[in-house]
Each structure stands twice: as structure tokens, then as C-alpha cells.
Amino acid sequence: MILSEKQIELINKKVRIFFHFNSSEKLKWIKMEKGFSNTKFIIKSRNDEPLSVCKIYNNDPIISARKRLQNEKRALELFGGKVAPELIWTDNSTILCYKYIKGKEIINLTNEERKNIEEELVKTIEFVHNYNNLSLKENKEQYSQLSSFYSTILDNYEKMNLSVPKHISKQFSLIRNSLKNLYLSMESERIKISYIHGDLVPLNIIVEKNQVSFIDFEYFRIDIPIFDYLYFNYFADKHQLKIKLPVILKNKEIKNVYTNLIKLLNIYWSLSNEIEL
């Protein structure tokens, strides 16, 4: 999607208002590397100071651009200025702008620096997870939605007719069957569900002076907290970051199913995007 001059001027106006600039303040747009599901621009001041990120959500056969934007908008409304960027403006369809966060991606820290912020990283994750403790009544409704969420994702991947090795296809079937009964077990055991980031890859974790912030909340949702920990550990291992967060859950079946689910989702995601794992 290419922005029109009218859209760019509207966004510039919103950024100027947010930062209390006068209407004549010149702003520069710098295109960042295209993401797998979005295109980003950094908006800078005339002095080259990064001010804002303008994010354009691309079409995705698995989760629509509008849905991903609404996920991120909700997260920034809840956590903006705390552990996430402040929301500046959105068209509620495919465009969202937020305040630029200074710092380094955790992937670009040294091993020692990563070790030093591990405790703060866990605290930041828990801040998201503990934001809203759902009542048991609400939990029952959310378990059903959670089951539907993964069923829809797996259905959409299946519809893509990807060229998948037989052993992976077999795992796909096993996971589908496991998920059908898993949420009944979770409900009976009153397993905690909460808000989660949903895409805690190292590139989405920004560190500045030992303060940890998260970006890219496109997959923000309600799920069980261990998803974020397992997801982060999966990609930290892929990037050889030598950091592993504790995953605490007594129910080993749930932990095993989610571990395999994350591996499977990323295999299918990689195949659908034609990228190397």
C-alpha cells in the first residue's frame, strides 16, 4: 500500500500536534526494511531526531490487516508510555502511528547486557500478563475464543495447500486433535489466561538503560502466559542469544502441546512467507 499525499499530510499534522510542533515544522519520512506483515516508516524532525513510526499493515491470509491493527491499537491504549510506545494516530483500518522508542533491540545487546536485563525482561512480560486478572466466568468465555483462534489459524494454513513434508503434516493433525481437548482441561484446572504480547521475537524487544519495552503487538490477545515465554525462548535459541526465560507450569501436557504448537506455527509461517527458518 502506497500512502497518498493527503494521507501523509494528515499523519504529519497528527505528529506535529502530538509533539506540540508548529504547523510549519518540516518532517522527514524514512522507509525501514519491509516486515513480513507490514511496512514501516520512521518520521524524523528537521534535525533528524526520530519522532514516530508509521506502520502500514499488509494483507495476510492468516490474520487480516484490520484485525492485526485493532490488536495493536488495543495494546498501545493499555500499555502505551509504560512498556509500549504511545499511540499517536490510526485510521482504524491499515495505518497506525506510534511514538518512536529509543534503545537497542535485545538481539543487538552483548551476552552480558542481556543477562543483566533478564530480570527486567521477566518483569515487563509479567506486567502485560498481570494487567487484567480475568474472573472465572470471563475465563470460560475466553477458553472458547482461544480454541477458536488456533482452529482458525490452522484452518487458514491448511487452505493454503503448502508443500509440507509428511512428518510435519502428521504433526499438524496431532496438534489439531490435541487442541480440541486441551482447553477443556485448562478450564477444569483453572489455568490462568491473560493478555499476552503474542509475538515476542527478539526484534520486538527494545532496551534503553535497562528499561525494557515491547513493540509490534499485532498478535496481542488473551492466551495462557507461558506462550510468551516459550515463544521468546524458541527464537532466542534460533538466534543463539544464550538467554532462556523460566517457563513455570505444572501441567506438562499443556506445556508440551504449546511447545509443539509454536514450532509448527513457525514452520508453516516460514513456508507461507518463503523464508528460511
N, C-alpha and C positions, 0 to 999 in steps of 0.2 A: 504493500500500500504506500502510495506517494502522497504526502501532505500537500494540500493546495496552499497558495499564498495567503488566502483568507484564514485557513486553519493555523498556519504558522504565526500570523499576526495576532490571532486570538490567544494562542498559547503564550506568545511574548508578553502580551498585555497581562495575563494571569501571573506570569513570573514576576513582572515588574511590580505588580500590586503586592504580591507575597513578600517581596524583599524591600518594599517601600521605595522603589526607584521612581524617578520622574518619567513621564511618557516619552521623553526623547532619548532615554538610555538605550544605547545600541547593544544588542545581544548577538552572540555568535553560536552557530549550530555546528557541532562536530559529530559526524556519524561514527558510532562504535562498531566493532565487529558484529555482524549479524548473529543473533542467537538462533537456537533451533526452533523456537516457537514465537520469537518476537524480534523486532528491530528497535535499536535504541539510539538516541541522540543525546549528547551532553550539551547543555545550553550554558554558555560562558558569558561573563561580563566583558566589557571592553578591555579590562585588564587581564583577561584570560583566567579569571577565577571561576572554577566550576560552580554553577549555581543549582542546576536542576538536571534531572534525567527525564527525557520524554520517551515513553515506551509505546510502541505500536504492536499490537498483538496480531500475529499471523494466523491464518487458518490452520486448524489442526483436526485431523479426522477422529481423534480420540476424545478431546475435550474442546468445545468451541471457544473461539476467541472471546466472545462476550462473557461466557462463564468464567474463564480464567481472569478476565479483568475484574469481574464482580468479586471473585475470591480475594484478589489483591487489594481492591478498594476496601473491602471489609477489614482486612488485616491492618491496613495502614490507618484506618479510622480507629481501630482499637489500640494499636501499638506505636503509631507514628510519634516520633520525638522521644520514645522510650527505648525500644530495642529494634526499631524500624524507621525508615525515612518518613518525614512528614508529607502528607498528601497535599499537593498544590491544586491540581485540577484534573478532571476526567470528563470525557463526553459520554461516559456510561455505555460505550459500545466497543471501541477498539483502541482508544487513546487514553493514556494516563500519564500524568507528570508528577514527580515527587522531588523533594529536596535532595540534592547530592550529598552523599555521606563520605566524608574524608576518611582515609585509612587504607590499610593493606588487606587484600584477600588473604585468608588464612593459608591458602596454598603457597603464598609468596613469603611466608614467615620462615625463620630458621627452626630447626627441631627444638632448640632451647626456648625460643619465643613461643612456639606452640605449646610446649609443656607448661610454660608459665601462665598461659591464659586458659588452660584446660578447665580449671575450677570455675572461672568466669563464664566460659562457654556453657557448661552444665547449668549454671545459674540462669543464664539467658534463655536456654531451652525450657527450663522449668518455669520461668516467668510466663512464657507463652502457654505452657501446659496447665498452669495453675490459675490462669486468668479467670476462668469460669468453671466452677465445680458444678456439674450438671446434677440435678436431682434424679432419683431412681426412675420417676415417671418419665422424665425427659430422656433418660438413658434408653429406655425401652424403644422409644421412637427413633433414637439415633442409631441403635443397633440395626434396625431395619434399613435405614438410609445408608448405613455403612456397607451392608451386604449388597444393596442395590448399586452403590458406587462402583465396587470392584467388578460386579457382574457385568455392568455396562461397559467398563473399560475392556474387560476380557472379550466381550462380545464384539466390540469395535475392532479389536486387533484380529479376531478370527475372521471378520468380514473383509479384511484387507488381503486375505489369501497370500500371506508372505511365504517365501521359500524357507521353511523351517526344518531343521534336522529332525528325524523321527524321535530321537530320545527327548528332545525339547518339547515336541508336540505331545508326547506322552506325559511329561511333567505338567504341561498346560492342563490336560484333562484331570490329572490328580489334584492339582491346586483348585480347580473349579469345584470338584466334589468335596474337597476339604472345607472350602469356604462356606458351603451350604449349611454345614452343621456347626461350624466354628462359633458363629455369633450367638447361637442358642446356648452354647457352653459358656460364653463370655457373660451373657445375661444372667444365667443361673449362679455364676460365681461372683457376680457384681464387679467384673473387671472394669477399672476406671477408663473412661473415654474422655477426651478433652480436645481443645483446639490443638492442632499441630501445624508446623510450617509446611510439611509435605514434600519439600524438595531441598533438603539440607545437604547439597553438594558443597564442597569447599569453596567454589567460586561465589557462593551466595552468603558467605560469612565474612564480614568486614571487621577488622580490628584496628582501633586507634587508641593508643596509650592504655592498653589493657582493657578497654571497653569494647564489648562485642555487640555488633548489630547484624541483623539479617536483612537481606533484600530478596526480591523475586518471590513473592508469595502467591504465585499463580495457582499453586495446588494446595493452598491453605484450606483446611477443612477440619471436621471432627473425626477423630480416629483414636486408636489406643496410643499412648505416649511412646511406647517402645519403637514405633515406626520411625520416628525422627532419629533415634539413637542407632538403630540398625541401618538406616539409610545412610547416615553420616559415616558410620564405620565401614560400610560397603565401599563407598567412594574414597574414603581416606586410605583404605587398603589399596585400591586401584591406583591411587596417586603416590603410594608409598610415603605417606606423611608421618608414619611412626607415632600415631596417636589413635587411641581406641577408647571410646567412652563406655562406661558401665551400662549394661542392659539388665535391669532388675525386674524379673517377673517369675513368679513361682511356677506358673503353668507352662511347662516345657512344650506342650503341643502348640499352643498359640505362638510361642517364640519361634518354633521350627517352621510353622506354616508361613509366618510373616517373613522369616529369613528367606525361604524359598520363593515366596511371592515377589519380594524385592528383586531377587536375581532374575526371575522370569520376566518381570515387567521391564527391566532394563535390557534384557536380551531382545525382547520384542520391540521396545522403543528404538534400540540401536538398529535393528533390521529395517524398521519402518523409515528411519532417517538416513539409512545407508551410511552409517558412520562406524568407525572401529570402536569396539568395546574398550 
